[in-house]
């Protein structure tokens, strides 16, 4: 179980192959005096994720912001752990926040995993179509990408001449329990392509670069999903 360096100060510290088979990918961004975590896994592997962060040379006690890309339990199951242990502020889009706060078993897909997500307060509800967050000495951007869930977002940062995109569940899937909307997803993916990312950090299928591979990956789903 090892972390993976994506770029200077950006690491993958959790995922199916490095923390627990149920985990979506978990990323850490070094923001100077604090760390920003993107998603936090399904909840059974928080100790492994901490070990992986420490392996990078970073101190997990500096995690002060936790961005949830959407409400599914494989991405957010450890949210209470990181919120309580490190007093991390939890951010999620307003359209997924009610499901997170209520622990809705269908909308969070926790029934798929046979678990119950604890009711968890979202500290900051992201509103609208996108914005920029100042976290430590970094400017971290987010874009609302409804489709997989109503409140799905992607996160991206520009550093060292590269745009790094955290597009966790670009691939779907789509299900009535999630309030999925494949037409909105298609529109969202068009906006994601316009970001022209150099590196894509996907939630389940790895890291894609350079930019042409990012475009090819996203376009492959647009070409194959019926709409």
Secondary structure, DSSP 8 states (H G I E B T S, - for coil): ---EEEETTEEEEESTTTT-TT---EEEEE-SSSEEEE--BSSS-HHHHHHHHHHTT--GGGEEEEE-SSS-HHHHTTHHHHHHHH--EEEEEHHHHHHHHHT-TTTT-HHHHT--------SEEE-SSEEEEEETTEEEEEEE-TTSSTT-EEEEEEETTEEEEEETTTT----GGGT--HHHHHHHHHHHHHT--SEEEESSS-EE-SHHHHHHHHHHHHHHS--
